[in-house]
Amino acid sequence: ARLLSAALDAPCFLSNYSRLLIDLNRPLGAESSIPLRSEATDIPGNSDISPAEVERRANIMFRPFHDAVAAHLDMRASQNRPTRLVTIHSFTPEYLGVKRPWHVGILYDAAKDFSEAILAGLRMDPALNAAANEPYVIARDGDYAIPIHGDDRGIDAALVEIRQDLISDNPGIREWADRIARALLAT
């Protein structure tokens, strides 16, 4: 995300907390917001937490992050600046024993044309398995940034999911930052 931000001269909003404490891309109150399990691993620190602890995590981690994103988007809107929203995520090559064949997925809801243009740019490499809405789909009850900061504002918004084994070292990170930047610049 940092390399992509630099390549595009675009702002980058990052969290300093694990998504296992509170997932910034899940609506507050969603079961997956403070997960009890990650794939096949229980998360004991999240079981039986009090409503006060949930609120504390939301106030320390979730709300400040999304307030900063919203303030930036509000500023751009007030200046009539064209804006697109791209979130960067990664996924495991195997989930619950099932291998995932995709190298990258572009997830979207309302921004189909924008997302399909990103996919077209990525698919210029015929060896690349780039798919729409894989390995996940955007859903209002399970996602936050794309529906709230993107779709609700009428901003083209896409979530990029890169398979983790492809970005596990610096050369892979650089390769994917360049690849995604080229695809975005072509849209």
One Martini backbone bead per residue (centre of mass of N, CA, C, O) as a GRO file, in nm:
protein
  187
    1ALA     BB    1   0.058   0.064  -0.020
    2ARG     BB    2   0.298   0.257  -0.004
    3LEU     BB    3   0.404   0.220  -0.294
    4LEU     BB    4   0.141   0.295  -0.435
    5SER     BB    5   0.113   0.576  -0.319
    6ALA     BB    6   0.376   0.683  -0.441
    7ALA     BB    7   0.319   0.615  -0.744
    8LEU     BB    8   0.031   0.797  -0.728
    9ASP     BB    9   0.017   1.031  -0.534
   10ALA     BB   10  -0.139   0.905  -0.275
   11PRO     BB   11  -0.316   0.850  -0.021
   12CYS     BB   12  -0.258   0.674   0.301
   13PHE     BB   13  -0.441   0.451   0.506
   14LEU     BB   14  -0.336   0.331   0.826
   15SER     BB   15  -0.288   0.084   1.056
   16ASN     BB   16  -0.168  -0.004   1.406
   17TYR     BB   17  -0.358  -0.262   1.397
   18SER     BB   18  -0.506  -0.546   1.443
   19ARG     BB   19  -0.781  -0.716   1.306
   20LEU     BB   20  -0.823  -0.885   1.576
   21LEU     BB   21  -0.928  -0.649   1.749
   22ILE     BB   22  -1.030  -0.472   1.486
   23ASP     BB   23  -1.207  -0.444   1.195
   24LEU     BB   24  -1.197  -0.183   0.960
   25ASN     BB   25  -1.381  -0.365   0.735
   26ARG     BB   26  -1.612  -0.362   0.957
   27PRO     BB   27  -1.891  -0.338   1.101
   28LEU     BB   28  -2.019  -0.243   1.368
   29GLY     BB   29  -2.144  -0.548   1.515
   30ALA     BB   30  -2.022  -0.744   1.358
   31GLU     BB   31  -1.901  -1.055   1.391
   32SER     BB   32  -1.620  -0.966   1.232
   33SER     BB   33  -1.507  -0.724   1.396
   34ILE     BB   34  -1.461  -0.929   1.655
   35PRO     BB   35  -1.309  -1.205   1.632
   36LEU     BB   36  -1.314  -1.551   1.744
   37ARG     BB   37  -1.207  -1.639   1.451
   38SER     BB   38  -0.925  -1.759   1.245
   39GLU     BB   39  -1.029  -1.977   1.065
   40ALA     BB   40  -0.885  -2.229   1.290
   41THR     BB   41  -0.845  -1.989   1.510
   42ASP     BB   42  -0.863  -1.894   1.812
   43ILE     BB   43  -0.956  -1.581   2.003
   44PRO     BB   44  -0.935  -1.529   2.331
   45GLY     BB   45  -0.932  -1.202   2.348
   46ASN     BB   46  -1.251  -1.204   2.221
   47SER     BB   47  -1.379  -1.345   2.450
   48ASP     BB   48  -1.594  -1.205   2.660
   49ILE     BB   49  -1.632  -0.911   2.599
   50SER     BB   50  -1.714  -0.610   2.674
   51PRO     BB   51  -1.882  -0.334   2.580
   52ALA     BB   52  -1.653  -0.145   2.674
   53GLU     BB   53  -1.430  -0.279   2.497
   54VAL     BB   54  -1.559  -0.234   2.229
   55GLU     BB   55  -1.570   0.076   2.254
   56ARG     BB   56  -1.270   0.122   2.295
   57ARG     BB   57  -1.178   0.011   2.021
   58ALA     BB   58  -1.348   0.199   1.849
   59ASN     BB   59  -1.219   0.470   1.965
   60ILE     BB   60  -0.912   0.398   1.899
   61MET     BB   61  -0.941   0.261   1.594
   62PHE     BB   62  -1.195   0.301   1.409
   63ARG     BB   63  -1.293   0.600   1.415
   64PRO     BB   64  -1.029   0.753   1.346
   65PHE     BB   65  -0.987   0.628   1.072
   66HIS     BB   66  -1.270   0.702   0.940
   67ASP     BB   67  -1.252   1.004   0.997
   68ALA     BB   68  -1.005   1.055   0.816
   69VAL     BB   69  -1.124   0.957   0.553
   70ALA     BB   70  -1.377   1.139   0.550
   71ALA     BB   71  -1.228   1.411   0.562
   72HIS     BB   72  -1.080   1.375   0.295
   73LEU     BB   73  -1.330   1.337   0.116
   74ASP     BB   74  -1.463   1.605   0.190
   75MET     BB   75  -1.239   1.786   0.084
   76ARG     BB   76  -1.253   1.693  -0.210
   77ALA     BB   77  -1.550   1.766  -0.254
   78SER     BB   78  -1.521   2.077  -0.185
   79GLN     BB   79  -1.307   2.086  -0.449
   80ASN     BB   80  -1.401   1.907  -0.691
   81ARG     BB   81  -1.245   1.634  -0.679
   82PRO     BB   82  -1.145   1.370  -0.817
   83THR     BB   83  -1.244   1.031  -0.701
   84ARG     BB   84  -1.083   0.737  -0.572
   85LEU     BB   85  -1.119   0.405  -0.427
   86VAL     BB   86  -0.853   0.205  -0.275
   87THR     BB   87  -0.815  -0.112  -0.141
   88ILE     BB   88  -0.581  -0.309   0.057
   89HIS     BB   89  -0.536  -0.662   0.040
   90SER     BB   90  -0.515  -1.001   0.174
   91PHE     BB   91  -0.472  -1.356   0.095
   92THR     BB   92  -0.485  -1.679   0.132
   93PRO     BB   93  -0.390  -1.961  -0.054
   94GLU     BB   94  -0.541  -2.104   0.190
   95TYR     BB   95  -0.875  -2.227   0.297
   96LEU     BB   96  -0.966  -2.477   0.474
   97GLY     BB   97  -0.794  -2.662   0.249
   98VAL     BB   98  -0.839  -2.451   0.010
   99LYS     BB   99  -0.734  -2.365  -0.282
  100ARG     BB  100  -0.630  -2.057  -0.436
  101PRO     BB  101  -0.598  -1.948  -0.776
  102TRP     BB  102  -0.564  -1.659  -0.727
  103HIS     BB  103  -0.376  -1.361  -0.740
  104VAL     BB  104  -0.630  -1.163  -0.790
  105GLY     BB  105  -0.879  -0.939  -0.657
  106ILE     BB  106  -1.178  -0.754  -0.753
  107LEU     BB  107  -1.377  -0.564  -0.546
  108TYR     BB  108  -1.736  -0.494  -0.577
  109ASP     BB  109  -2.032  -0.305  -0.654
  110ALA     BB  110  -2.098  -0.019  -0.807
  111ALA     BB  111  -1.791  -0.022  -0.956
  112LYS     BB  112  -1.772  -0.187  -1.230
  113ASP     BB  113  -1.614  -0.027  -1.446
  114PHE     BB  114  -1.362   0.028  -1.278
  115SER     BB  115  -1.300  -0.271  -1.206
  116GLU     BB  116  -1.284  -0.379  -1.499
  117ALA     BB  117  -1.044  -0.197  -1.575
  118ILE     BB  118  -0.846  -0.318  -1.380
  119LEU     BB  119  -0.867  -0.607  -1.485
  120ALA     BB  120  -0.774  -0.547  -1.772
  121GLY     BB  121  -0.491  -0.458  -1.689
  122LEU     BB  122  -0.409  -0.727  -1.550
  123ARG     BB  123  -0.487  -0.918  -1.810
  124MET     BB  124  -0.238  -0.853  -1.989
  125ASP     BB  125  -0.148  -1.090  -1.819
  126PRO     BB  126  -0.201  -1.422  -1.900
  127ALA     BB  127  -0.080  -1.551  -1.620
  128LEU     BB  128  -0.305  -1.405  -1.475
  129ASN     BB  129  -0.531  -1.450  -1.195
  130ALA     BB  130  -0.804  -1.239  -1.245
  131ALA     BB  131  -1.084  -1.148  -1.033
  132ALA     BB  132  -1.412  -1.106  -0.970
  133ASN     BB  133  -1.511  -1.138  -0.661
  134GLU     BB  134  -1.226  -1.254  -0.545
  135PRO     BB  135  -1.270  -1.446  -0.261
  136TYR     BB  136  -1.485  -1.217  -0.243
  137VAL     BB  137  -1.753  -1.003  -0.134
  138ILE     BB  138  -1.948  -0.731  -0.130
  139ALA     BB  139  -2.102  -0.635   0.191
  140ARG     BB  140  -2.267  -0.436   0.402
  141ASP     BB  141  -2.252  -0.650   0.657
  142GLY     BB  142  -1.907  -0.702   0.592
  143ASP     BB  143  -1.845  -0.406   0.494
  144TYR     BB  144  -1.709  -0.063   0.467
  145ALA     BB  145  -1.543   0.119   0.269
  146ILE     BB  146  -1.693   0.079   0.002
  147PRO     BB  147  -1.988   0.148   0.087
  148ILE     BB  148  -1.933   0.412   0.257
  149HIS     BB  149  -1.691   0.574   0.102
  150GLY     BB  150  -1.803   0.506  -0.185
  151ASP     BB  151  -2.101   0.436  -0.273
  152ASP     BB  152  -2.246   0.656  -0.087
  153ARG     BB  153  -2.073   0.891  -0.253
  154GLY     BB  154  -2.013   0.813  -0.562
  155ILE     BB  155  -1.748   0.645  -0.556
  156ASP     BB  156  -1.509   0.490  -0.694
  157ALA     BB  157  -1.478   0.141  -0.572
  158ALA     BB  158  -1.201  -0.078  -0.471
  159LEU     BB  159  -1.088  -0.408  -0.389
  160VAL     BB  160  -0.768  -0.537  -0.325
  161GLU     BB  161  -0.666  -0.884  -0.366
  162ILE     BB  162  -0.370  -1.039  -0.252
  163ARG     BB  163  -0.172  -1.293  -0.254
  164GLN     BB  164   0.051  -1.354  -0.001
  165ASP     BB  165   0.284  -1.516  -0.153
  166LEU     BB  166   0.337  -1.259  -0.357
  167ILE     BB  167   0.401  -1.057  -0.075
  168SER     BB  168   0.656  -1.186   0.113
  169ASP     BB  169   0.850  -0.985  -0.042
  170ASN     BB  170   1.004  -0.720  -0.180
  171PRO     BB  171   0.980  -0.799  -0.480
  172GLY     BB  172   0.675  -0.864  -0.468
  173ILE     BB  173   0.580  -0.590  -0.372
  174ARG     BB  174   0.689  -0.426  -0.608
  175GLU     BB  175   0.546  -0.576  -0.836
  176TRP     BB  176   0.252  -0.517  -0.731
  177ALA     BB  177   0.263  -0.215  -0.720
  178ASP     BB  178   0.320  -0.178  -1.021
  179ARG     BB  179   0.080  -0.336  -1.134
  180ILE     BB  180  -0.146  -0.171  -0.998
  181ALA     BB  181  -0.063   0.106  -1.100
  182ARG     BB  182  -0.098   0.048  -1.402
  183ALA     BB  183  -0.399  -0.027  -1.386
  184LEU     BB  184  -0.495   0.246  -1.265
  185LEU     BB  185  -0.374   0.440  -1.485
  186ALA     BB  186  -0.564   0.301  -1.718
  187THR     BB  187  -0.859   0.413  -1.606
   0.00000   0.00000   0.00000
